[in-house]
Amino acid sequence: LALLNSPFMEQPAGIMAGRLQREAGDDGARVDLLFRLVNGRLPDAEEKSGALALVDDAGLPALCRAVLNSREWLFIR
């Protein structure tokens, strides 16, 4: 939670959100691109639905912060 709420993460999340807005046409495409860039895969249906709900509620930078703080890309499997 420290990173999720950290001002340190606001800048990279904002930069990522700007890139997604430039490179993808709508929120669905932005979610797909975010997951491909960060996790190397597309989101499943449940992840995409939750991501779109978060974008609607809190905006694209909030979703970027959440995905950038996900443990999926922080650890090598």
C-alpha positions as CSV (number, residue, x, y, z in Angstrom):
1,L,0.0,0.0,0.0
2,A,2.9,2.3,0.6
3,L,3.8,2.4,-3.2
4,L,0.1,2.6,-4.2
5,N,-0.5,5.7,-2.2
6,S,3.0,7.2,-2.7
7,P,3.6,10.5,-4.5
8,F,6.6,8.6,-5.9
9,M,4.2,6.5,-8.0
10,E,2.0,9.4,-9.2
11,Q,4.6,10.5,-11.8
12,P,5.2,7.2,-13.6
13,A,1.5,6.4,-13.5
14,G,0.7,9.8,-15.0
15,I,3.3,9.3,-17.7
16,M,1.9,5.8,-18.5
17,A,-1.7,7.2,-18.6
18,G,-0.5,9.9,-21.1
19,R,1.0,7.2,-23.3
20,L,-2.1,5.1,-23.2
21,Q,-4.2,8.1,-24.2
22,R,-2.0,8.9,-27.1
23,E,-1.6,5.3,-28.4
24,A,-5.0,3.8,-27.8
25,G,-8.4,5.0,-28.9
26,D,-10.8,4.1,-26.1
27,D,-10.8,2.9,-22.5
28,G,-11.0,-0.8,-23.5
29,A,-8.0,-0.5,-25.8
30,R,-6.1,1.4,-23.2
31,V,-6.7,-1.3,-20.6
32,D,-5.5,-3.9,-23.1
33,L,-2.4,-1.9,-24.0
34,L,-1.6,-1.2,-20.3
35,F,-1.7,-4.9,-19.5
36,R,0.4,-5.8,-22.5
37,L,3.0,-3.2,-21.6
38,V,3.2,-4.0,-17.9
39,N,2.3,-7.7,-17.7
40,G,3.1,-9.0,-21.2
41,R,-0.4,-10.3,-21.7
42,L,-4.0,-9.2,-22.2
43,P,-6.3,-8.9,-19.2
44,D,-8.9,-11.7,-18.7
45,A,-12.6,-10.7,-18.7
46,E,-12.8,-10.2,-15.0
47,E,-9.6,-8.0,-14.9
48,K,-10.8,-6.0,-17.8
49,S,-14.2,-5.4,-16.2
50,G,-12.6,-4.3,-13.0
51,A,-10.1,-2.1,-14.7
52,L,-12.8,-0.3,-16.7
53,A,-14.8,0.2,-13.5
54,L,-11.7,1.8,-11.9
55,V,-11.2,4.0,-14.8
56,D,-14.8,5.2,-14.6
57,D,-14.6,5.8,-10.9
58,A,-11.1,7.1,-10.4
59,G,-9.5,7.8,-13.8
60,L,-6.8,6.2,-15.9
61,P,-3.9,7.3,-13.7
62,A,-5.4,5.4,-10.8
63,L,-5.6,2.2,-12.9
64,C,-2.0,2.7,-14.0
65,R,-0.9,3.1,-10.4
66,A,-2.7,-0.1,-9.5
67,V,-1.2,-2.1,-12.4
68,L,2.3,-0.8,-11.9
69,N,2.0,-1.9,-8.2
70,S,0.7,-5.3,-9.0
71,R,2.9,-8.2,-7.9
72,E,2.6,-9.9,-11.3
73,W,5.5,-7.9,-12.8
74,L,7.4,-7.4,-9.6
75,F,8.4,-11.1,-9.3
76,I,9.9,-13.5,-11.7
77,R,7.8,-16.7,-12.0
